[in-house]
């Protein structure tokens, strides 16, 4: 039962209403400084901490609650007779609830021009001590450090007269996380300010075990990063299917990030296998986009992961009849589509994402290496410039297709080459790609160009075109845009592109042999644009 509560908050949000609710339940309120003043102004009875301790607040407010009559009241074990006898002997009254949030240190040090003295004065000492003392004795004391928790705690008190064991446990863990995060922020700031040392402390919660790791004999977990909004695997809701594995998460994230790059103005589909988009397309309808993406590599699409930026309808779901996929991620599933896909396979994972927006949710990416961690800014954008460097014109109307090819390229493992095709007006598809090769020429000649011809052969036979295949194939390739994730170190890539009738190329440029590459492109009549932005992906 809560008889006495100590309220001392920096963030005053909701504190008056909460205190009024406590007072109506007959709970005595102890408070300090600004909090006490606000409560009195609202005609809520308050006992000053100084009345409890017998000492005034001192040293500019640095010392207020650090006293045995406060912390003894919090830490006393109610079922320990020695503790209770000592409390009675020292006139220590028990405190059953602590409502504290801390000086805004993180906000203070994020302000431009803040000096060390101001930062130091915003390091809370009494607050964390109160929170930790109350949380340590959670079996008897309720601790609140977040105004969002006021409502349901009051509801419990009104309905049963007590705060439930489960709520006290949850609030205690939240409190220790709060002080841990607070201390971490101070450590990060002071390590830099006093020692010139960069400190990185990461916070991930809600760990869940996965089916297995990269291989069956490896264990794996997934943790969520608090505060990340928008479409992400952490915010996805699984509607159907078996548990996910480590590789499922890696591939699903690639598919999701690739689709997010394309925006949400037009239906888009990414099909990912082994962390590369083997299919990618936009369309006037979701079904059209899925069909075009599937044509990018029907063989690799077997056992793949599909992500779309559009709610899945029945027609799109029915296209997957007889086609095995591991996961479908989408911002929703129409009822009949969901029921169809559930019946399709008991194992098919269906993940519902939050609605797509323009935010990516994070600005930094991390990669663990043995003994260390790499941190970098997110690879945002696709080019720093648009520099046409050859005699052959690069038509402005091909700019959207070039953008699409670059988005595909930046999502593909290096060395990467992508070939993008406008399969109908304003709708683009990844016709083929070459990924993960030490040799960029192999990415073009042995992979992307070869795969493009295989895919076009399939489309040609399905459509029953009335021209010879070579003519059909060469015409389409001549209208494609090829993107490279890095510069061409030699002109051989241009030569092999032209041998496959590829006439439009975008590349970062920046090689010491750029002039040689440009000269070869001019000699062969190939149009070349330098973007100034490399897109390695490892």
C-alpha positions in Angstrom: 0.0 0.0 0.0 1.2 3.5 -0.8 1.0 5.9 2.1 3.9 8.3 1.4 5.3 9.5 -1.9 8.3 11.7 -2.8 7.9 13.8 -5.9 10.8 15.7 -7.3 10.8 16.2 -11.1 12.7 18.2 -13.6 10.1 17.5 -16.3 6.9 18.8 -14.8 4.6 17.2 -17.5 1.5 15.7 -15.8 2.9 16.1 -12.3 0.1 18.3 -11.0 -2.7 15.9 -12.1 -0.8 12.9 -10.8 -0.1 14.5 -7.4 -3.8 15.5 -7.2 -4.8 11.9 -7.9 -2.4 10.7 -5.1 -3.7 13.3 -2.7 -7.3 12.3 -3.3 -6.3 8.7 -2.3 -5.0 10.0 1.0 -1.3 9.6 0.1 1.1 12.1 1.8 3.3 13.9 -0.6 6.9 14.9 0.1 8.5 17.3 -2.4 11.4 19.6 -3.1 12.0 23.1 -4.6 10.3 23.8 -7.9 8.1 20.7 -7.8 6.8 21.6 -4.3 6.1 25.2 -5.4 4.0 24.1 -8.4 2.0 21.7 -6.3 1.3 24.3 -3.7 0.2 26.7 -6.4 -2.3 24.0 -7.5 -3.6 23.8 -3.8 -2.1 20.4 -3.3 -0.7 19.7 0.3 3.0 19.1 0.3 5.6 18.3 3.0 9.0 19.8 2.2 11.9 17.4 2.2 13.7 19.8 4.6 10.9 19.1 7.2 11.6 15.4 6.9 15.4 15.6 7.1 15.7 18.5 9.5 18.2 20.2 7.1 17.5 22.9 4.6 18.4 22.5 0.9 21.9 23.7 0.6 24.8 24.4 -1.7 22.6 25.9 -4.4 20.3 22.8 -4.4 23.2 20.3 -4.8 22.2 18.7 -1.5 18.5 18.1 -0.9 17.5 14.5 -0.5 20.8 12.9 0.4 19.8 12.0 4.0 19.2 8.8 6.0 15.6 9.9 6.7 15.0 9.8 3.0 17.0 6.8 1.9 16.4 4.8 5.0 12.7 5.3 4.2 13.2 3.9 0.8 15.7 1.1 1.4 14.2 -0.3 4.6 13.2 -3.9 4.0 9.7 -4.1 5.4 9.9 -7.8 6.3 13.3 -7.4 8.1 12.7 -6.8 11.8 16.2 -5.3 12.3 15.6 -2.7 9.6 12.2 -1.8 10.9 13.5 -1.4 14.5 16.4 0.8 13.3 14.0 2.9 11.3 11.7 3.4 14.3 14.7 4.2 16.6 16.0 6.9 14.2 12.4 8.3 13.5 12.6 7.2 9.9 9.2 7.0 8.2 8.8 4.7 5.3 8.4 6.1 1.7 6.4 3.9 -0.6 6.7 5.8 -3.9 9.3 7.9 -5.7 8.5 10.1 -8.7 11.7 11.5 -10.1 13.1 12.5 -13.4 16.5 13.9 -13.9 18.2 17.2 -14.9 18.2 17.4 -18.7 21.9 16.7 -19.1 21.6 15.4 -22.7 19.6 18.4 -23.8 22.0 20.7 -22.1 25.2 19.3 -23.7 23.5 19.2 -27.1 23.0 23.0 -27.1 25.4 25.0 -29.2 28.1 26.7 -27.2 27.4 25.0 -23.9 30.5 25.2 -21.6 31.8 22.6 -19.2 30.6 24.4 -16.1 27.0 24.5 -17.2 27.2 20.8 -18.2 28.6 19.9 -14.8 25.8 21.7 -13.0 23.3 19.7 -14.9 24.6 16.4 -13.6 21.9 15.1 -11.3 23.2 13.4 -8.1 20.2 13.2 -5.8 17.8 12.1 -8.5 19.6 9.0 -9.7 20.3 8.1 -6.1 16.6 8.3 -5.3 15.6 6.3 -8.4 18.2 3.6 -7.7 17.3 3.3 -4.0 13.6 3.0 -4.9 14.2 0.5 -7.7 16.5 -1.6 -5.5 13.6 -2.0 -3.1 11.0 -2.6 -5.8 9.2 -5.3 -3.8 7.9 -2.5 -1.5 8.5 0.8 -3.3 7.1 2.1 -6.6 9.5 4.2 -8.7 8.3 6.4 -11.6 10.7 8.2 -13.9 8.5 8.7 -17.0 5.3 10.8 -17.0 3.8 8.3 -19.4 3.5 5.9 -16.5 1.5 8.1 -14.3 -1.9 7.2 -15.7 -1.9 3.4 -15.3 -0.3 3.6 -11.9 -3.1 5.9 -10.7 -5.6 3.5 -12.3 -4.1 0.6 -10.3 -4.2 2.5 -7.1 -7.8 3.6 -7.6 -9.0 0.1 -8.5 -7.1 -2.0 -5.9 -5.4 0.3 -3.5 -2.0 -1.0 -4.4 0.5 -1.0 -7.2 0.8 -4.6 -8.5 4.0 -6.6 -8.1 4.3 -6.9 -11.9 4.0 -3.1 -12.4 6.6 -2.4 -9.7 9.0 -4.9 -11.4 8.6 -3.3 -14.8 9.0 0.2 -13.4 12.2 -0.8 -11.5 13.8 -2.2 -14.6 12.8 0.9 -16.5 14.3 3.0 -13.7 17.7 1.3 -13.8 17.7 1.6 -17.6 17.0 5.3 -17.2 19.9 5.9 -14.8 22.2 3.7 -16.9 21.4 5.8 -20.0 21.9 8.9 -18.0 25.3 7.9 -16.7 26.2 6.7 -20.2 25.5 10.2 -21.6 27.6 11.8 -18.9 30.5 9.4 -19.5 30.4 10.1 -23.3 30.4 13.8 -22.8 33.0 14.0 -20.0 35.3 11.5 -21.7 35.4 13.8 -24.7 35.5 17.1 -22.7 38.1 16.1 -20.1 40.1 13.3 -21.8 39.7 13.9 -25.5 38.4 10.3 -25.8 35.5 9.3 -27.9 33.2 6.8 -26.2 30.3 4.9 -27.9 27.7 3.2 -25.8 24.9 1.5 -27.6 21.5 0.6 -26.2 19.5 -2.3 -27.6 16.6 -4.0 -25.8 13.9 -6.7 -26.0 16.3 -9.5 -27.2 14.5 -12.5 -28.7 16.1 -15.8 -29.8 16.1 -16.6 -33.5 15.7 -20.0 -35.1 19.5 -20.1 -35.8 22.3 -18.0 -37.0 24.0 -17.8 -40.4 24.3 -21.6 -40.1 22.2 -24.2 -38.2 24.8 -24.8 -35.5 25.0 -21.0 -34.6 22.9 -19.4 -32.0 21.4 -15.9 -32.8 19.4 -13.1 -31.2 17.7 -10.0 -32.4 17.6 -6.8 -30.3 15.6 -3.7 -30.8 17.0 -0.1 -30.9 14.7 2.1 -28.8 13.3 5.2 -30.5 13.6 4.1 -34.1 10.3 4.8 -35.9 8.9 4.1 -39.3 9.2 0.9 -41.4 11.9 -1.3 -39.8 12.2 -5.0 -38.8 12.0 -3.8 -35.2 8.6 -2.3 -35.8 7.3 -5.1 -38.0 4.4 -7.3 -36.8 4.5 -11.0 -37.8 1.1 -12.1 -38.9 1.9 -15.7 -39.9 4.6 -18.2 -40.3 7.5 -19.8 -38.5 10.2 -17.9 -36.6 12.9 -15.9 -38.4 16.5 -16.8 -38.6 19.6 -14.6 -38.6 19.8 -14.7 -42.4 16.1 -13.9 -42.7 16.7 -10.6 -40.8 19.8 -9.7 -42.9 18.0 -10.3 -46.2 14.7 -8.8 -45.1 16.5 -5.6 -44.0 18.3 -5.4 -47.4 14.9 -5.8 -49.1 13.3 -3.1 -46.9 16.1 -0.6 -47.3 16.2 -1.1 -51.0 12.4 -0.4 -51.4 12.7 2.6 -49.1 15.3 4.1 -51.4 12.7 4.0 -54.2 10.2 6.1 -52.2 6.5 5.5 -52.0 5.0 7.4 -54.9 4.7 4.3 -57.0 4.3 0.6 -56.2 7.8 -1.0 -55.8 9.0 -4.5 -55.1 12.4 -5.8 -54.0 13.2 -9.5 -54.2 16.3 -10.4 -52.2 18.4 -13.5 -52.1 21.6 -13.9 -50.1 21.6 -10.1 -49.3 21.4 -8.9 -52.9 18.4 -7.7 -54.8 18.0 -10.3 -57.5 14.7 -8.5 -58.5 13.7 -4.9 -58.2 11.0 -3.0 -60.1 8.4 -0.2 -59.9 5.0 -0.4 -61.6 1.7 1.2 -62.1 0.2 -1.6 -60.0 1.8 -3.8 -57.3 1.2 -6.9 -59.5 2.9 -5.2 -62.4 5.9 -4.3 -60.2 6.1 -7.9 -58.8 6.0 -9.5 -62.2 8.8 -7.2 -63.5 10.9 -7.8 -60.4 10.4 -11.6 -60.7 11.6 -11.4 -64.3 14.9 -10.0 -63.1 16.0 -13.5 -61.9 13.2 -16.1 -61.6 15.6 -18.8 -60.6 17.2 -16.9 -57.7 13.8 -15.7 -56.6 13.2 -19.2 -55.3 13.4 -19.1 -51.5 13.7 -15.3 -51.6 12.4 -12.5 -49.5 9.9 -10.0 -51.0 9.3 -6.4 -49.8 6.8 -3.9 -51.1 5.9 -0.4 -50.2 2.2 -1.1 -51.0 -0.6 -3.1 -49.3 -0.7 -6.6 -50.9 -3.9 -7.4 -52.8 -5.3 -10.7 -53.8 -4.1 -10.6 -57.4 -0.5 -10.0 -56.2 -0.8 -12.8 -53.7 -2.2 -15.2 -56.4 0.9 -14.5 -58.6 2.9 -16.4 -56.0 1.0 -19.6 -56.5 3.5 -22.4 -57.0 6.4 -20.0 -56.3 8.3 -20.5 -53.0 9.3 -17.5 -51.0 10.4 -17.2 -47.4 9.1 -13.9 -46.3 6.8 -11.1 -47.5 7.1 -7.7 -45.9 4.4 -5.1 -46.7 2.7 -2.1 -45.0 -0.4 -4.3 -45.0 -2.3 -7.2 -46.5 -5.9 -7.0 -47.8 -8.0 -9.6 -45.9 -8.5 -12.0 -48.8 -4.8 -11.7 -49.8 -3.8 -12.5 -46.2 -6.0 -15.5 -46.0 -4.8 -16.8 -49.4 -1.1 -16.5 -48.3 -1.8 -18.2 -45.0 -3.3 -21.1 -46.8 -0.4 -21.1 -49.3 2.1 -22.2 -46.7 2.0 -22.6 -42.9 5.7 -21.6 -42.8 5.5 -18.4 -45.0 6.4 -15.5 -42.8 4.1 -12.5 -43.4 5.4 -9.3 -41.8 3.3 -6.1 -41.6 5.3 -2.9 -41.6 4.3 0.6 -40.5 3.2 2.9 -43.3 6.0 4.0 -45.5 7.3 7.6 -45.2 10.4 9.5 -46.3 12.4 8.9 -43.1 15.0 6.2 -42.8 14.9 6.2 -39.0 18.7 6.1 -38.4 21.6 8.2 -39.5 24.4 5.9 -38.5 25.3 2.3 -39.3 27.5 -0.1 -37.3 29.5 -3.2 -38.0 31.2 -5.4 -35.5 34.7 -6.7 -36.1 36.6 -8.9 -33.7 37.8 -6.6 -30.9 36.1 -3.5 -32.2 33.2 -1.7 -33.8 33.0 0.3 -37.0 30.6 3.3 -37.2 29.7 5.3 -40.3 27.1 7.7 -41.5 24.3 6.1 -43.6 24.9 6.0 -47.3 22.4 8.7 -48.2 21.8 9.9 -51.8 23.0 8.6 -55.1 25.1 11.3 -56.6 27.0 14.5 -55.8 27.0 15.7 -59.3 25.6 14.9 -62.8 28.6 15.4 -65.1 28.1 14.3 -68.7 31.7 13.6 -69.9 31.4 12.1 -73.4 30.4 13.3 -76.8 27.4 10.9 -77.0 24.3 12.5 -75.5 22.8 11.1 -72.3 19.1 12.0 -72.8 17.5 13.9 -69.9 14.5 11.6 -70.2 16.7 8.7 -69.1 17.6 10.4 -65.9 14.8 8.6 -63.9 16.0 5.3 -65.2 19.6 6.1 -64.3 18.4 7.0 -60.8 16.7 3.7 -60.5 19.8 1.9 -61.7 21.9 3.7 -59.1 19.5 2.9 -56.3 19.7 -0.8 -57.3 23.5 -0.6 -57.5 23.9 0.9 -54.0 21.9 -2.0 -52.5 24.0 -4.7 -54.3 27.3 -6.1 -52.9 30.5 -4.7 -54.4 31.9 -4.9 -57.0 28.4 -4.3 -58.4 27.0 -3.6 -61.8 23.3 -3.1 -62.5 21.4 -2.9 -65.7 18.0 -1.1 -65.5 15.3 -1.3 -68.1 12.2 0.9 -68.6 9.8 -2.0 -69.4 6.9 0.4 -69.8 6.6 4.1 -69.7 7.6 5.4 -66.2 8.1 1.8 -64.8 11.6 0.4 -64.2 13.0 -3.0 -63.6 16.4 -4.4 -62.7 17.1 -6.5 -65.8 20.2 -8.0 -64.3 23.1 -7.4 -61.9 26.6 -8.5 -61.2 27.4 -8.6 -57.5 30.2 -9.4 -55.1 33.0 -9.9 -57.6 36.7 -9.0 -57.0 36.8 -8.2 -60.7 34.5 -5.5 -62.0 34.8 -6.8 -65.6 33.4 -10.1 -64.5 30.5 -8.3 -62.9 29.7 -6.9 -66.3 30.7 -9.5 -68.8 30.2 -12.8 -67.1 27.3 -11.8 -64.8 25.1 -8.8 -65.6 25.3 -8.9 -69.4 24.9 -12.7 -69.5 22.0 -12.7 -67.1 20.3 -9.9 -69.0 20.4 -11.9 -72.2 19.0 -15.0 -70.3 16.2 -12.9 -68.8 15.4 -11.3 -72.2 15.3 -14.7 -73.8 12.7 -15.8 -71.3 10.6 -12.6 -71.8 11.0 -12.9 -75.6 9.7 -16.4 -75.7 6.8 -15.6 -73.4 5.8 -12.5 -75.4 6.2 -14.2 -78.8 8.0 -11.2 -80.3 7.9 -11.2 -84.2 11.6 -10.1 -84.6 14.8 -12.2 -84.3 16.0 -12.6 -80.7 19.3 -10.8 -81.3 17.6 -7.8 -82.7 15.0 -7.8 -79.9 17.8 -8.2 -77.2 20.2 -5.7 -78.6 17.5 -3.0 -79.0 16.5 -3.4 -75.3 20.1 -3.4 -74.1 20.8 -0.3 -76.1 18.1 1.5 -74.1 19.2 0.3 -70.7 21.2 2.2 -68.2 24.2 0.5 -66.6 25.4 1.7 -63.2 28.7 0.9 -61.5 29.2 1.3 -57.8 32.7 2.6 -58.2 35.0 4.1 -60.9 36.4 2.1 -63.8 40.1 1.6 -63.2 40.6 0.7 -66.9 38.6 1.1 -70.1 37.9 -2.6 -70.4 34.6 -2.2 -68.6 33.5 0.3 -71.3 34.6 -2.1 -74.0 32.7 -5.0 -72.6 29.6 -2.9 -72.1 29.7 -1.8 -75.8 30.2 -5.4 -76.8 26.8 -6.1 -75.2 25.2 -3.1 -76.8 25.0 -1.1 -73.6 25.2 2.6 -74.6 24.4 4.5 -71.4 26.6 4.3 -68.3 26.7 6.1 -64.9 29.7 5.8 -62.7 31.3 7.8 -59.8 34.4 8.6 -61.8 37.6 9.5 -60.0 40.0 7.0 -61.5 43.5 8.2 -62.5 42.6 6.7 -65.9 39.3 8.6 -66.3 40.6 10.3 -69.4 41.4 6.9 -71.0 37.9 5.6 -70.0 36.3 8.7 -71.5 38.3 8.5 -74.7 37.3 4.8 -75.2 33.6 5.7 -74.5 33.9 8.5 -77.2 35.5 6.1 -79.6 32.7 3.6 -79.1 29.9 6.1 -79.1 28.9 5.3 -75.4 27.4 8.0 -73.3 29.0 8.3 -69.8 28.0 10.3 -66.8 30.1 10.8 -63.6 28.2 11.1 -60.4 31.0 11.8 -57.9 29.5 9.4 -55.4 30.8 5.8 -54.8 28.5 3.1 -53.4 30.6 0.3 -52.1 28.6 -2.2 -50.0 30.5 -4.9 -48.0 
